[in-house]
Amino acid sequence: MLEANPKARADLKQGTLYALLGEQEWVYYGQVTTDKSLGFFRRRDREVAAIEAIVTSPIMSVVAVVYPSITRALRSGQWQKLGRCELVPDLHRGRRMVQWPVGTITVTVWDEGGVGTETRVDDPAIQDLEVIAGWDAEQHIPSRLTADFGQETAEWHIGGPVWRERKVKEELARRHPEAPWHQLPTDWVPTGAH
């Protein structure tokens, strides 16, 4: 459906628009933001849509994609560059992200200016913020977009926003009670307890 281009290279200039093949052969769309993340639109099609229709769709998520993986995805035909256009207004804003060190419930919320504030991972105000991570364009993004779109049941291990990352940690603790590295801290507040 998308064209492989063995000489393609990732274009991370602001406003670059990509179509990408997701699970179940859905075509999703992402646009490069000011900080070289990708803002994915809440839209999917069976055939690539017109750019004007894509960029008027709401934003679903903003994700850091590992740059070399975009080049691989372009070369394999899983992604295709559609061109460059004006960055949609919702992607001009800076975004807050959460840094969550392993083995703790204390997180740092980084604002668009680079100022960090500590809070707990169960803070209701941060549940929809993205946990800092790099996602692979071919291996991770298709299942991530299925989870973000929310129409089909997503794999249990797909994280992203704080609330989903918390569910993943709870499920790992449930599946592996003997593994100390998967045990939850004693002051853990279960997902949905607020």
C-alpha positions as CSV (number, residue, x, y, z in Angstrom):
1,M,0.0,0.0,0.0
2,L,2.8,2.4,0.9
3,E,5.9,2.6,-1.4
4,A,9.2,1.3,-0.3
5,N,12.1,3.7,-1.0
6,P,15.5,2.0,-0.5
7,K,17.3,5.4,-0.6
8,A,14.9,7.3,1.7
9,R,16.1,9.2,4.8
10,A,14.1,10.5,7.7
11,D,13.1,14.2,7.3
12,L,12.8,15.7,10.8
13,K,12.1,19.3,9.6
14,Q,9.1,20.8,11.3
15,G,5.9,20.2,9.4
16,T,7.0,17.0,7.6
17,L,4.0,14.8,7.2
18,Y,4.2,11.0,7.1
19,A,1.7,8.2,6.4
20,L,2.4,5.0,8.1
21,L,1.0,1.5,8.0
22,G,-0.4,0.4,11.3
23,E,-2.0,-2.8,12.5
24,Q,-4.8,-4.4,10.5
25,E,-3.6,-2.4,7.5
26,W,-4.8,1.0,8.8
27,V,-3.0,4.0,7.5
28,Y,-2.2,6.6,10.2
29,Y,-0.5,10.0,9.9
30,G,2.1,11.9,11.8
31,Q,3.6,15.3,11.6
32,V,7.1,16.4,12.9
33,T,6.8,18.9,15.7
34,T,9.0,21.8,16.8
35,D,11.0,19.4,19.0
36,K,11.3,16.6,16.4
37,S,8.7,14.4,18.0
38,L,5.7,13.2,15.9
39,G,2.2,14.3,16.5
40,F,-0.2,11.6,15.4
41,F,-3.6,12.5,14.1
42,R,-6.8,10.9,15.4
43,R,-7.5,9.6,11.9
44,R,-7.0,6.4,10.1
45,D,-7.9,5.3,6.6
46,R,-7.6,2.3,4.3
47,E,-6.0,4.4,1.6
48,V,-3.8,7.5,2.0
49,A,-6.0,10.6,2.4
50,A,-5.5,14.1,1.0
51,I,-3.2,16.2,3.1
52,E,-5.9,18.9,3.7
53,A,-8.1,16.2,5.2
54,I,-5.3,14.9,7.4
55,V,-4.1,18.1,8.9
56,T,-7.7,19.2,9.9
57,S,-8.0,16.1,12.1
58,P,-7.5,16.4,15.9
59,I,-4.2,15.3,17.4
60,M,-4.3,12.0,19.2
61,S,-0.8,11.7,20.7
62,V,2.7,13.2,20.5
63,V,5.5,10.6,20.7
64,A,9.2,10.6,20.5
65,V,10.2,8.2,17.6
66,V,13.8,6.9,17.4
67,Y,15.1,8.8,14.3
68,P,17.1,5.9,12.6
69,S,13.9,3.7,12.8
70,I,12.0,6.3,10.7
71,T,14.6,5.8,7.9
72,R,14.3,2.0,8.2
73,A,10.5,2.3,8.0
74,L,10.6,4.6,5.0
75,R,13.0,2.2,3.2
76,S,10.8,-0.9,4.0
77,G,7.6,0.8,2.9
78,Q,6.0,0.9,6.3
79,W,6.2,4.7,6.3
80,Q,5.9,7.2,3.5
81,K,6.7,10.8,3.4
82,L,3.8,12.9,2.1
83,G,5.5,16.2,2.0
84,R,5.9,19.2,4.3
85,C,3.2,21.7,5.3
86,E,2.4,24.2,7.9
87,L,2.6,22.7,11.4
88,V,-0.9,22.3,12.8
89,P,-1.6,24.7,15.7
90,D,-1.9,22.0,18.4
91,L,1.6,20.9,17.7
92,H,3.1,24.4,18.1
93,R,2.5,24.3,21.9
94,G,5.2,22.9,24.1
95,R,4.3,19.7,25.9
96,R,4.9,18.4,29.4
97,M,6.4,15.0,29.8
98,V,7.0,12.7,32.7
99,Q,10.3,11.1,33.7
100,W,9.7,8.0,35.7
101,P,12.8,6.4,37.2
102,V,12.7,2.6,37.7
103,G,11.6,1.3,41.1
104,T,9.9,4.5,42.4
105,I,6.6,6.3,42.4
106,T,8.2,9.7,42.4
107,V,8.3,11.2,39.0
108,T,9.5,14.5,37.5
109,V,7.1,16.4,35.3
110,W,9.1,18.5,32.7
111,D,7.4,21.5,31.3
112,E,8.0,22.9,27.8
113,G,10.6,25.3,29.3
114,G,12.7,22.5,30.7
115,V,11.7,23.1,34.4
116,G,11.1,19.9,36.3
117,T,8.6,19.4,39.2
118,E,8.4,16.3,41.3
119,T,5.2,14.5,42.1
120,R,3.8,11.0,42.6
121,V,3.0,8.8,39.7
122,D,-0.6,8.5,40.9
123,D,-1.2,12.3,40.8
124,P,-4.5,12.7,38.9
125,A,-3.2,15.8,37.0
126,I,-0.5,13.9,35.1
127,Q,-2.3,10.7,34.1
128,D,-2.6,11.7,30.4
129,L,1.0,13.0,30.1
130,E,3.5,11.0,28.0
131,V,6.2,9.1,29.9
132,I,9.6,9.9,28.3
133,A,10.6,7.1,25.9
134,G,11.8,6.5,22.4
135,W,9.5,4.4,20.2
136,D,10.7,2.4,17.2
137,A,8.8,3.3,14.0
138,E,8.5,-0.2,12.8
139,Q,8.4,-2.3,16.0
140,H,6.4,-0.1,18.4
141,I,4.5,2.6,16.7
142,P,1.9,0.4,14.9
143,S,0.7,-1.2,18.2
144,R,1.0,2.1,20.0
145,L,-1.3,3.8,17.5
146,T,-3.9,1.0,17.9
147,A,-3.8,1.6,21.7
148,D,-4.1,5.4,21.3
149,F,-6.9,5.2,18.7
150,G,-8.8,3.0,21.2
151,Q,-11.3,1.2,18.8
152,E,-9.7,-2.3,19.1
153,T,-8.3,-4.0,22.2
154,A,-4.7,-3.1,22.5
155,E,-1.9,-5.4,23.7
156,W,-1.6,-5.2,27.5
157,H,2.1,-4.2,27.4
158,I,1.6,-0.9,25.3
159,G,2.5,2.0,27.5
160,G,2.8,5.7,26.7
161,P,0.8,8.0,28.9
162,V,1.2,7.6,32.7
163,W,-2.1,5.8,33.2
164,R,-1.2,3.1,30.7
165,E,2.4,2.7,32.0
166,R,0.9,2.2,35.5
167,K,-1.4,-0.6,34.1
168,V,1.6,-2.3,32.5
169,K,3.6,-2.2,35.8
170,E,0.6,-3.6,37.6
171,E,0.2,-6.4,35.1
172,L,3.9,-7.3,35.2
173,A,3.7,-7.5,39.0
174,R,0.7,-9.8,38.7
175,R,2.3,-12.0,36.1
176,H,5.7,-12.2,37.9
177,P,5.1,-12.1,41.6
178,E,8.5,-13.9,42.2
179,A,10.5,-11.3,40.3
180,P,11.7,-8.5,42.7
181,W,12.2,-6.1,39.8
182,H,8.5,-6.3,39.0
183,Q,7.2,-5.8,42.5
184,L,5.3,-2.6,43.2
185,P,6.4,-0.2,45.9
186,T,4.5,-0.6,49.2
187,D,2.9,2.8,48.8
188,W,1.6,2.1,45.3
189,V,-1.9,3.3,44.6
190,P,-3.7,1.0,42.1
191,T,-4.8,2.4,38.7
192,G,-8.4,3.6,39.0
193,A,-8.2,4.1,42.8
194,H,-8.8,7.8,42.5
